[in-house]
Amino acid sequence: MTTISKTLSRLALIMAGSALIFVSCSKNNDVVAPGTEKVSADLSKVAVTIPDGSIVSITGPGVTSGTINRSGALYTVANFRQAYSTGPGQPADGNFYWRFTVNEAGTPANFEIKFTGVATGDITSNDSIRFINKSFATVVAGDWATASNPGPTPAGSNVIGMNNVTGTGVPPAVSAYANGAGWYTYNWSAGHTVTPVAGRTLLWKSGANLFKFEITSIYQNGVTGGAFPYYNFKYQQL
């Protein structure tokens, strides 16, 4: 199929028939037509040092697309994508891995956050992730204490994914993932598109490292309904 709506409609049928298939598949439609961090005082420990005001290509294993821009303490990632693995069923399985502390893509062995699940839209971590209903610019380190933990979801524990689903005729197998504690809205009746929840910021913590981040789009060049998944996000160390 050559359009994103056809691909997503096919996924909708899969999800309606089986919650297990729903959580194990990733939407992968590359044939049709998002970061901030405080710089460590010891830059020798940063794998990729990005000069202030510059835009560079993302480095790391399996990277097929993406750039990262630094503006002071703020890092903005655009069109991040790693090579997809081939898995059973359609769409194909796929995971993307990111490392805030070194400004580059990761691997299954060293990631800090992982994008996985449906449309690669579930965000997980081997460390701690939370979310807070505050705009990205206003979130400070002290907000970690009052931020919310991920909610229950069939996708597993420590997962931040679908917040809500809009539209009519939504199958129970799909609505089960909408737990009110996610980062995106799934627009079931509007082209099966994904849009971020406004005013919701995510946080990742490991030891003394604390970062805030916000997903702005999972579509190439940020065009909703275009080719996906291409992650666009921003992050900053607190």
ABEGO torsion letter per residue (X at the ends): XABAAAAAAAAAAAAAABAAAAAABBBBBAABXXXBBBBBABAAABABBBBBGBBBBBBEBGBABEBBBBBEABBBBBGBBBBBBBBBEOBBBBBBBBBAAAGBBBBAAABABBBBEBGGABBBBABBBBBBBBBAAABBAAAAAABBBBBBBAAEBGBBBBABBBEBGBBAAAAAABAGABABBBBAABGGBBBBBBGBBBBBBBEABBBBBBBABABBGGBBGBBOBBBBBBBBBX
